[in-house]
Amino acid sequence: MAHHHKSNRAVEGDPGTGHGRGMPRRPDQDELAERTRQDRLEAGLPVGPSSDEEAEYEE
């Protein structure tokens, strides 16, 4: 049997929501926010809320 990088519970999904066939469960909002914060920190991007998100792309 092959080793999975995710737990069986994470890949099985919840039959009540229709996330079967190996689809991973969607992270809850707190988990998603923490993952986003961690990714931004590792990428060297500002972590806190920005006052003007479009200002980063203007020259």
Secondary structure as GFF3:
##gff-version 3
##sequence-region A 1 59
A	DSSP	alpha_helix	8	12	.	.	.	ID=ss1
A	DSSP	alpha_helix	29	43	.	.	.	ID=ss2
A	DSSP	three_ten_helix	53	57	.	.	.	ID=ss3
###
